[in-house]
Amino acid sequence: MLNAVVTGNVAAGKSTVVSWFREWGATVVDADELARAAEAPGSEVLAAIVRRFGADVLTGDGTLDRAALRSKVMGDEAALQALNAIVHPAVQERRDALVREARSRGDALVVNDIPLLFEVLDPRRFDVVVLVEAPPDLRGQRLQATRGLSAEDAARLMAAQMPSERKRERSHFIITNAGSLAELESQARAVFQEVRRRAAAGPPPGSILLLATADAADDPAEFGPIGRRYAEGGVRVERARGRALVARFAALRPGVALASARAASLARKAWLEAGRPGVLLYLTPGPDPVAARLDLRPWDGGRLALAEEGAVGDRPRADLFPTHNTLS
């Protein structure tokens, strides 16, 4: 699994980029969402905030008044460090748990949304760092337009963060948000495609993914995204149907064959006749954990249900399913 992070100073456009990454299939772990959960009424984190900053940081219903808290820490480095010391350990603990869950599910790409990455964490703990930036004057205008801040308050908020210039050399990808929304999306898509390529997992490069169908009319829509994904990971993707499957199965060493529902019986017969080479999988209507660990699925947020011949629901053998990414 590739563990990536997207960061960016306030009003740079980071949240928009992350929303697209989520739409395009990444598992997203949002630091702001984790912080809000950690600071919920009744939590130890909220109690510690009140002890440090006073009861006036609470609203009438006992929730955290973020604007009031922000006014207490803005421009006060000691207060900001005290707040971070209270909140960030709880957020980090929950983030680590969510990343572990994603890894156990077999998710290939996790994107952490962390605004203050360089201020509070070591970016080297992530496989890929994506920085979203915009010119300070443009960010100031956005803060005034979208948050109703004065020019002075906007300047103070931006000054509380590390300048973007100091973050560039420690980032793998930089997205500059100084133009139209369409231009931002184009940059984001190009970066996502490269990060997705690096996250590609499956059979080792040089092996085969055989897509088996019953006939010329049998071409499941899932096959296209699967084939492209594996090709990005350096796997040779081939298609075969009918009697040609016997010959193709005979060459399936090493490799995985994925058969459509209509080709299930035909594929199994050809696989047995060829001497049971490689691994035979079927598209099935029900969920199976083998699917997640193989990550044979399109990048549209959906999952494919697969069954492994003779081992439905079992963990796949490590020698048959070595997970890798191109960063290692």
KOLSEPA-110857 format. One line per 2 residues: number of its first residue (from 1); for each residue x, y, z of N, C-alpha, C. Coordinates in steps of 0.05 Angstrom, whole numbers, plus 5000, padded with zeros to 4 digits. Example, Ala and Ser with C-alpha at 12.3 -4.5 7.8 and 13.67 -1.06 7.14 Angstrom:
KOLSEPA-110857
1) 5264/4886/5156/5246/4910/5156/5264/4934/5156 ~ 5257/4955/5142/5273/4979/5143/5258/5001/5157
//
This chain:
KOLSEPA-110857
1) 5017/4976/5000/5000/5000/5000/5017/5025/5000 ~ 5010/5044/4984/5024/5070/4983/5010/5090/5001
3) 5024/5101/5020/5013/5120/5040/5022/5148/5032 ~ 5004/5163/5020/5010/5190/5009/4997/5211/5027
5) 5006/5236/5024/4995/5258/5039/4992/5282/5020 ~ 4970/5297/5024/4966/5322/5010/4965/5344/5030
7) 4981/5365/5026/4983/5387/5045/4982/5413/5029 ~ 4979/5435/5044/4978/5461/5031/4970/5482/5051
9) 4980/5506/5047/4973/5528/5066/4944/5536/5062 ~ 4934/5551/5081/4906/5558/5081/4898/5573/5056
11) 4875/5565/5044/4864/5577/5020/4880/5571/4995 ~ 4897/5550/4996/4912/5543/4972/4896/5525/4953
13) 4876/5512/4963/4860/5494/4947/4864/5465/4953 ~ 4877/5459/4975/4882/5431/4982/4857/5414/4984
15) 4836/5424/4997/4812/5409/5001/4799/5401/4975 ~ 4800/5419/4956/4789/5413/4929/4804/5390/4916
17) 4830/5391/4918/4846/5370/4906/4841/5343/4920 ~ 4839/5343/4946/4834/5319/4961/4806/5307/4954
19) 4786/5325/4950/4760/5315/4943/4760/5301/4916 ~ 4776/5311/4897/4779/5297/4871/4793/5270/4875
21) 4814/5270/4891/4829/5244/4896/4810/5223/4907 ~ 4792/5232/4926/4772/5214/4937/4753/5204/4915
23) 4744/5222/4898/4726/5215/4877/4738/5196/4857 ~ 4765/5199/4853/4779/5182/4833/4787/5155/4845
25) 4782/5150/4870/4786/5123/4881/4804/5120/4904 ~ 4817/5142/4914/4835/5139/4937/4819/5136/4963
27) 4831/5123/4982/4821/5123/5009/4832/5147/5023 ~ 4814/5165/5033/4823/5190/5045/4820/5190/5075
29) 4841/5199/5089/4841/5203/5118/4844/5232/5123 ~ 4823/5245/5133/4822/5274/5135/4830/5283/5164
31) 4851/5299/5166/4861/5307/5192/4840/5325/5206 ~ 4827/5343/5191/4807/5360/5204/4784/5344/5215
33) 4775/5324/5200/4753/5307/5210/4762/5292/5235 ~ 4787/5283/5236/4797/5268/5259/4799/5287/5283
35) 4807/5312/5278/4809/5332/5300/4782/5338/5312 ~ 4762/5342/5294/4735/5347/5304/4724/5324/5321
37) 4730/5300/5312/4721/5277/5328/4735/5276/5355 ~ 4761/5282/5355/4777/5281/5380/4768/5302/5399
39) 4758/5325/5389/4750/5348/5405/4720/5348/5412 ~ 4707/5325/5408/4678/5324/5413/4672/5327/5443
41) 4648/5337/5449/4640/5340/5478/4643/5314/5493 ~ 4654/5316/5517/4659/5293/5533/4686/5280/5529
43) 4701/5289/5509/4727/5277/5504/4748/5289/5523 ~ 4769/5273/5527/4791/5282/5543/4806/5305/5530
45) 4807/5304/5503/4820/5326/5488/4806/5353/5494 ~ 4779/5353/5492/4765/5378/5496/4768/5387/5525
47) 4768/5369/5544/4772/5376/5572/4800/5389/5576 ~ 4820/5378/5563/4847/5389/5565/4848/5417/5552
49) 4834/5421/5530/4834/5447/5518/4821/5468/5536 ~ 4799/5460/5549/4786/5478/5568/4804/5485/5591
51) 4818/5464/5602/4836/5469/5625/4858/5489/5617 ~ 4868/5487/5592/4890/5504/5584/4881/5532/5575
53) 4858/5534/5561/4851/5559/5549/4826/5572/5561 ~ 4812/5558/5578/4789/5570/5592/4763/5561/5580
55) 4742/5564/5596/4715/5555/5589/4703/5572/5567 ~ 4714/5596/5562/4703/5613/5541/4709/5603/5513
57) 4723/5580/5510/4726/5569/5483/4704/5549/5477 ~ 4684/5547/5495/4661/5530/5490/4637/5547/5482
59) 4620/5535/5465/4594/5547/5458/4574/5541/5480 ~ 4550/5551/5476/4529/5546/5496/4522/5517/5500
61) 4525/5501/5478/4517/5473/5480/4541/5455/5487 ~ 4564/5467/5495/4586/5451/5504/4606/5442/5482
63) 4601/5450/5457/4620/5443/5436/4642/5464/5434 ~ 4663/5457/5420/4685/5475/5418/4679/5499/5400
65) 4684/5523/5409/4681/5547/5393/4708/5552/5379 ~ 4710/5543/5355/4736/5543/5341/4746/5572/5335
67) 4727/5590/5330/4735/5617/5325/4747/5629/5351 ~ 4735/5624/5374/4745/5634/5399/4773/5622/5405
69) 4776/5596/5400/4801/5584/5405/4823/5595/5386 ~ 4815/5598/5361/4834/5609/5341/4844/5637/5350
71) 4826/5653/5361/4835/5680/5369/4855/5679/5392 ~ 4854/5658/5408/4873/5655/5430/4900/5646/5422
73) 4902/5631/5400/4928/5620/5392/4941/5634/5369 ~ 4925/5650/5354/4936/5664/5331/4956/5684/5339
75) 4981/5681/5329/5002/5700/5336/5016/5693/5362 ~ 5007/5673/5376/5020/5665/5402/5032/5637/5398
77) 5058/5636/5393/5071/5611/5387/5069/5591/5410 ~ 5072/5600/5434/5071/5582/5457/5043/5570/5460
79) 5022/5587/5456/4995/5577/5458/4989/5556/5436 ~ 4999/5562/5412/4995/5544/5389/5009/5517/5394
81) 5033/5518/5405/5047/5493/5411/5032/5477/5433 ~ 5021/5491/5452/5006/5478/5473/4981/5464/5462
83) 4968/5478/5444/4944/5466/5431/4951/5442/5415 ~ 4973/5444/5399/4982/5421/5383/4989/5397/5400
85) 5001/5403/5423/5009/5381/5441/4985/5366/5453 ~ 4962/5380/5454/4938/5367/5464/4924/5351/5443
87) 4922/5363/5419/4905/5352/5398/4919/5331/5381 ~ 4944/5337/5373/4956/5321/5352/4962/5292/5360
89) 4969/5286/5385/4973/5258/5392/4948/5241/5388 ~ 4925/5252/5395/4900/5237/5392/4893/5234/5362
91) 4898/5255/5347/4893/5253/5318/4911/5233/5305 ~ 4936/5233/5313/4956/5215/5301/4949/5186/5308
93) 4940/5181/5332/4933/5154/5340/4910/5144/5323 ~ 4890/5161/5318/4868/5152/5302/4876/5149/5273
95) 4893/5167/5263/4902/5165/5235/4917/5139/5231 ~ 4934/5132/5249/4950/5107/5247/4931/5083/5246
97) 4910/5084/5262/4891/5062/5263/4876/5060/5236 ~ 4868/5082/5224/4854/5081/5199/4872/5072/5176
99) 4897/5080/5177/4916/5070/5157/4921/5040/5159 ~ 4922/5030/5184/4925/5001/5188/4900/4987/5177
101) 4877/4998/5182/4853/4985/5172/4853/4985/5142 ~ 4861/5006/5129/4863/5007/5100/4882/4987/5089
103) 4905/4984/5103/4925/4964/5095/4914/4936/5097 ~ 4900/4930/5118/4889/4903/5122/4867/4897/5102
105) 4853/4918/5093/4832/4914/5072/4845/4909/5045 ~ 4870/4917/5042/4883/4914/5016/4881/4939/4999
107) 4873/4962/5011/4872/4986/4996/4900/4993/4985 ~ 4901/5000/4960/4927/5005/4947/4938/5033/4952
109) 4919/5053/4956/4928/5081/4958/4912/5095/4980 ~ 4926/5105/5000/4914/5121/5021/4925/5149/5018
111) 4907/5169/5019/4914/5197/5017/4907/5210/5044 ~ 4927/5220/5058/4923/5234/5083/4920/5264/5077
113) 4899/5276/5086/4894/5305/5083/4905/5318/5109 ~ 4928/5331/5107/4941/5342/5131/4950/5371/5125
115) 4934/5391/5133/4942/5419/5127/4969/5427/5138 ~ 4975/5420/5162/5000/5429/5175/5021/5406/5176
117) 5024/5392/5154/5042/5370/5153/5070/5378/5162 ~ 5082/5398/5149/5109/5406/5155/5112/5419/5182
119) 5091/5431/5192/5092/5444/5218/5092/5424/5241 ~ 5078/5401/5238/5073/5384/5261/5083/5355/5257
121) 5090/5347/5233/5098/5319/5228/5123/5318/5211 ~ 5136/5295/5210/5158/5290/5193/5148/5280/5166
123) 5150/5295/5144/5139/5286/5119/5152/5260/5108 ~ 5175/5252/5119/5188/5228/5110/5173/5202/5118
125) 5154/5205/5135/5139/5181/5143/5119/5173/5122 ~ 5115/5190/5101/5097/5184/5080/5112/5177/5054
127) 5100/5160/5038/5113/5152/5013/5114/5174/4992 ~ 5093/5190/4991/5091/5212/4972/5079/5236/4985
129) 5091/5260/4980/5080/5285/4991/5072/5302/4967 ~ 5046/5310/4967/5035/5328/4947/5030/5355/4960
131) 5042/5376/4949/5038/5403/4960/5021/5419/4941 ~ 4999/5431/4952/4982/5449/4936/4988/5477/4946
133) 4995/5495/4927/5002/5522/4935/4989/5542/4917 ~ 4988/5567/4927/4978/5589/4911/4992/5615/4921
135) 4994/5635/4904/5007/5660/4913/4993/5672/4938 ~ 5009/5683/4956/4998/5694/4981/4976/5715/4977
137) 4980/5733/4957/4960/5753/4953/4933/5741/4944 ~ 4934/5720/4928/4910/5707/4920/4897/5692/4943
139) 4913/5679/4960/4902/5666/4983/4889/5686/5002 ~ 4901/5709/5005/4889/5730/5022/4862/5738/5011
141) 4860/5741/4985/4835/5749/4973/4813/5727/4978 ~ 4821/5702/4975/4803/5680/4980/4793/5680/5009
143) 4811/5684/5028/4803/5684/5056/4783/5706/5062 ~ 4787/5729/5050/4769/5752/5054/4742/5746/5041
145) 4742/5733/5018/4717/5728/5003/4701/5705/5014 ~ 4715/5684/5023/4701/5659/5031/4697/5658/5061
147) 4714/5670/5077/4711/5669/5106/4703/5695/5119 ~ 4703/5716/5103/4695/5742/5114/4716/5754/5132
149) 4741/5746/5129/4762/5758/5146/4770/5785/5135 ~ 4780/5802/5153/4792/5827/5145/4819/5821/5132
151) 4830/5841/5118/4856/5837/5106/4877/5832/5127 ~ 4874/5845/5151/4894/5841/5172/4892/5813/5184
153) 4867/5804/5189/4864/5777/5200/4873/5755/5180 ~ 4868/5760/5155/4877/5741/5135/4907/5739/5135
155) 4920/5762/5137/4950/5763/5137/4961/5749/5161 ~ 4948/5753/5184/4957/5740/5209/4954/5710/5207
157) 4931/5701/5196/4927/5672/5193/4948/5659/5175 ~ 4954/5672/5153/4974/5661/5134/5002/5662/5147
159) 5008/5683/5162/5034/5685/5174/5039/5664/5195 ~ 5018/5652/5206/5021/5632/5227/5030/5605/5216
161) 5031/5602/5189/5039/5577/5176/5066/5581/5163 ~ 5080/5559/5161/5106/5559/5147/5102/5567/5118
163) 5119/5585/5108/5116/5593/5080/5118/5569/5061 ~ 5103/5570/5040/5102/5547/5021/5129/5543/5008
165) 5145/5564/5005/5171/5562/4992/5189/5542/5007 ~ 5186/5540/5033/5203/5522/5049/5194/5493/5047
167) 5170/5489/5035/5159/5462/5034/5164/5448/5007 ~ 5171/5464/4987/5173/5453/4960/5194/5432/4957
169) 5218/5437/4967/5240/5418/4963/5236/5392/4977 ~ 5217/5391/4996/5212/5366/5011/5186/5353/5001
171) 5175/5362/4978/5151/5351/4966/5158/5337/4941 ~ 5143/5315/4935/5147/5300/4910/5132/5313/4887
173) 5109/5324/4892/5093/5336/4871/5083/5363/4881 ~ 5082/5383/4863/5072/5410/4870/5050/5417/4851
175) 5027/5424/4862/5004/5433/4846/5000/5463/4852 ~ 5001/5479/4831/4998/5508/4835/4970/5517/4827
177) 4956/5528/4846/4928/5536/4842/4927/5566/4839 ~ 4933/5575/4815/4933/5604/4810/4916/5611/4786
179) 4902/5591/4775/4886/5596/4751/4857/5587/4755 ~ 4846/5576/4734/4818/5567/4735/4815/5541/4749
181) 4790/5534/4756/4784/5508/4768/4791/5485/4749 ~ 4786/5489/4723/4793/5469/4703/4823/5464/4702
183) 4839/5486/4705/4868/5483/4705/4878/5468/4730 ~ 4865/5474/4752/4872/5459/4777/4865/5430/4774
185) 4842/5423/4763/4834/5395/4760/4853/5381/4742 ~ 4862/5394/4720/4881/5381/4702/4907/5374/4715
187) 4918/5392/4731/4942/5386/4746/4938/5364/4766 ~ 4915/5365/4781/4909/5345/4801/4906/5318/4788
189) 4893/5316/4766/4890/5290/4753/4917/5278/4744 ~ 4934/5295/4733/4960/5286/4724/4976/5275/4748
191) 4975/5289/4771/4989/5280/4795/4977/5254/4805 ~ 4950/5253/4806/4937/5229/4816/4944/5204/4798
193) 4945/5208/4772/4951/5185/4755/4979/5175/4760 ~ 4998/5193/4766/5025/5184/4772/5027/5170/4800
195) 5013/5182/4819/5012/5170/4846/4999/5142/4844 ~ 4977/5141/4829/4963/5115/4825/4982/5095/4812
197) 4998/5104/4793/5017/5085/4780/5037/5075/4800 ~ 5046/5092/4818/5066/5083/4838/5053/5064/4858
199) 5027/5067/4862/5013/5050/4881/5005/5023/4869 ~ 5009/5019/4843/5000/4995/4830/5010/4970/4844
201) 4993/4952/4850/5000/4927/4864/4989/4903/4849 ~ 5002/4881/4851/4992/4857/4838/5015/4838/4832
203) 5012/4822/4811/5034/4804/4805/5060/4819/4799 ~ 5083/4806/4801/5108/4819/4796/5110/4829/4767
205) 5124/4852/4762/5128/4861/4735/5139/4838/4718 ~ 5129/4836/4693/5138/4815/4676/5120/4791/4675
207) 5101/4789/4695/5082/4768/4695/5058/4775/4678 ~ 5039/4757/4677/5016/4760/4659/4990/4762/4674
209) 4973/4780/4665/4945/4780/4674/4928/4771/4650 ~ 4916/4748/4651/4900/4738/4629/4871/4744/4635
211) 4858/4758/4617/4830/4764/4619/4814/4745/4602 ~ 4800/4727/4614/4787/4705/4600/4757/4710/4596
213) 4748/4709/4571/4720/4713/4565/4709/4689/4549 ~ 4682/4687/4549/4670/4664/4535/4670/4667/4505
215) 4665/4692/4495/4664/4696/4467/4669/4726/4461 ~ 4667/4734/4436/4673/4761/4429/4654/4781/4442
217) 4629/4773/4447/4610/4791/4459/4612/4793/4490 ~ 4628/4775/4501/4631/4775/4530/4655/4791/4538
219) 4651/4816/4546/4673/4834/4553/4664/4852/4576 ~ 4665/4842/4601/4656/4857/4624/4669/4885/4625
221) 4653/4905/4633/4663/4932/4634/4687/4935/4653 ~ 4688/4917/4674/4710/4919/4693/4737/4912/4681
223) 4737/4897/4660/4762/4887/4649/4780/4910/4639 ~ 4768/4931/4628/4784/4953/4618/4800/4967/4639
225) 4788/4976/4661/4803/4989/4683/4823/4970/4696 ~ 4816/4945/4699/4834/4926/4711/4859/4923/4693
227) 4855/4920/4667/4878/4917/4649/4896/4941/4649 ~ 4884/4965/4649/4901/4989/4650/4916/4991/4676
229) 4904/4984/4698/4917/4985/4724/4942/4967/4725 ~ 4938/4943/4715/4961/4924/4716/4982/4931/4695
231) 4974/4942/4673/4994/4951/4653/5011/4973/4665 ~ 4999/4991/4681/5014/5012/4694/5034/5001/4713
233) 5028/4978/4725/5047/4965/4744/5068/4947/4731 ~ 5069/4947/4704/5089/4932/4690/5081/4903/4684
235) 5056/4897/4686/5046/4870/4681/5036/4868/4652 ~ 5043/4846/4638/5032/4842/4611/5003/4833/4613
237) 4986/4847/4600/4957/4841/4600/4949/4828/4574 ~ 4937/4805/4575/4928/4791/4551/4899/4783/4554
239) 4885/4781/4531/4858/4771/4531/4856/4746/4514 ~ 4839/4728/4522/4835/4703/4507/4807/4694/4511
241) 4796/4678/4492/4769/4668/4495/4767/4640/4481 ~ 4747/4626/4488/4741/4600/4476/4764/4580/4479
243) 4769/4564/4458/4789/4544/4459/4817/4555/4461 ~ 4821/4580/4454/4848/4592/4457/4857/4594/4486
245) 4838/4590/4504/4845/4592/4533/4865/4570/4541 ~ 4862/4547/4530/4880/4525/4538/4909/4532/4533
247) 4915/4542/4509/4942/4550/4502/4952/4573/4519 ~ 4934/4592/4524/4942/4615/4540/4947/4607/4569
249) 4930/4589/4580/4935/4580/4607/4962/4565/4610 ~ 4969/4551/4589/4994/4536/4590/5018/4555/4593
251) 5015/4580/4584/5037/4599/4586/5035/4617/4610 ~ 5015/4611/4627/5010/4629/4650/5028/4622/4674
253) 5054/4628/4670/5073/4621/4691/5095/4643/4692 ~ 5095/4661/4712/5075/4665/4732/5052/4682/4722
255) 5030/4682/4736/5008/4699/4727/4982/4693/4741 ~ 4963/4710/4734/4936/4708/4745/4917/4709/4722
257) 4896/4692/4722/4875/4693/4702/4850/4702/4716 ~ 4836/4721/4704/4811/4731/4714/4789/4725/4693
259) 4770/4708/4701/4750/4699/4682/4723/4714/4687 ~ 4710/4721/4666/4683/4733/4669/4664/4712/4679
261) 4641/4721/4688/4621/4702/4699/4612/4682/4677 ~ 4609/4692/4653/4600/4674/4631/4621/4654/4624
263) 4647/4661/4628/4669/4643/4620/4678/4625/4643 ~ 4664/4625/4666/4674/4611/4689/4678/4581/4684
265) 4658/4568/4673/4661/4539/4668/4681/4533/4647 ~ 4681/4548/4626/4700/4545/4604/4729/4549/4614
267) 4732/4570/4630/4759/4577/4639/4769/4555/4658 ~ 4752/4545/4675/4761/4524/4694/4769/4499/4678
269) 4753/4492/4658/4760/4468/4642/4787/4472/4628 ~ 4791/4496/4616/4817/4501/4603/4840/4502/4622
271) 4835/4513/4646/4856/4514/4667/4864/4487/4675 ~ 4845/4469/4680/4851/4442/4688/4866/4427/4666
273) 4857/4430/4641/4869/4417/4618/4898/4425/4614 ~ 4904/4451/4621/4931/4461/4618/4949/4454/4642
275) 4938/4440/4662/4955/4432/4684/4954/4450/4708 ~ 4932/4465/4711/4928/4483/4734/4950/4503/4738
277) 4958/4517/4717/4980/4537/4720/4970/4563/4732 ~ 4988/4578/4744/4980/4604/4755/4957/4602/4774
279) 4942/4623/4775/4919/4625/4793/4894/4633/4777 ~ 4872/4619/4781/4848/4625/4767/4828/4639/4786
281) 4818/4662/4777/4798/4677/4793/4773/4681/4776 ~ 4751/4685/4790/4726/4690/4776/4714/4716/4786
283) 4702/4731/4768/4684/4753/4777/4659/4740/4789 ~ 4652/4748/4813/4629/4736/4826/4610/4758/4837
285) 4585/4751/4843/4567/4772/4853/4570/4778/4882 ~ 4585/4762/4897/4587/4767/4926/4615/4777/4934
287) 4618/4790/4957/4644/4800/4966/4663/4777/4975 ~ 4688/4782/4972/4707/4762/4980/4733/4777/4988
289) 4745/4771/5011/4770/4785/5019/4793/4781/5000 ~ 4793/4760/4984/4814/4756/4964/4815/4780/4946
291) 4792/4791/4939/4790/4814/4921/4806/4837/4931 ~ 4802/4844/4956/4815/4867/4967/4845/4864/4968
293) 4854/4840/4975/4883/4836/4977/4897/4835/4950 ~ 4882/4826/4930/4894/4827/4903/4892/4854/4891
295) 4872/4870/4900/4867/4897/4889/4862/4896/4859 ~ 4848/4876/4850/4839/4874/4823/4812/4889/4820
297) 4814/4916/4818/4789/4931/4817/4795/4957/4801 ~ 4774/4969/4790/4778/4994/4775/4781/5017/4795
299) 4793/5039/4786/4797/5062/4803/4773/5082/4801 ~ 4750/5073/4808/4727/5091/4808/4713/5090/4835
301) 4727/5081/4855/4716/5079/4882/4701/5053/4887 ~ 4697/5037/4867/4683/5012/4871/4702/4989/4876
303) 4691/4967/4884/4707/4943/4889/4696/4920/4872 ~ 4714/4902/4865/4705/4879/4850/4705/4855/4869
305) 4686/4838/4865/4684/4813/4881/4697/4791/4865 ~ 4716/4777/4877/4730/4756/4864/4729/4730/4881
307) 4732/4708/4868/4735/4683/4883/4759/4668/4872 ~ 4775/4658/4889/4799/4642/4881/4791/4613/4880
309) 4799/4600/4858/4792/4571/4855/4802/4555/4879 ~ 4783/4542/4892/4790/4524/4914/4797/4538/4940
311) 4795/4565/4941/4804/4578/4966/4787/4604/4970 ~ 4761/4602/4966/4744/4626/4969/4745/4636/4998
313) 4752/4661/5001/4753/4673/5028/4779/4669/5042 ~ 4798/4653/5031/4823/4649/5045/4842/4672/5038
315) 4862/4675/5056/4884/4694/5050/4901/4682/5027 ~ 4907/4697/5006/4923/4686/4985/4952/4680/4993
317) 4964/4662/4980/4992/4655/4987/5011/4678/4980 ~ 5030/4683/4997/5048/4706/4993/5064/4703/4968
319) 5071/4678/4961/5088/4674/4937/5073/4678/4912 ~ 5046/4675/4913/5030/4680/4889/5021/4708/4886
321) 5019/4722/4909/5008/4749/4908/5027/4769/4923 ~ 5051/4773/4912/5070/4791/4925/5061/4820/4920
323) 5054/4835/4942/5047/4863/4939/5072/4880/4938 ~ 5072/4899/4920/5095/4917/4917/5085/4944/4907
325) 5102/4964/4910/5097/4989/4896/5123/4999/4884 ~ 5122/5017/4866/5146/5025/4851/5164/5043/4866
327) 5157/5051/4890/5175/5067/4906/5195/5050/4921 ~ 5189/5025/4925/5207/5008/4941/5230/4997/4924
//
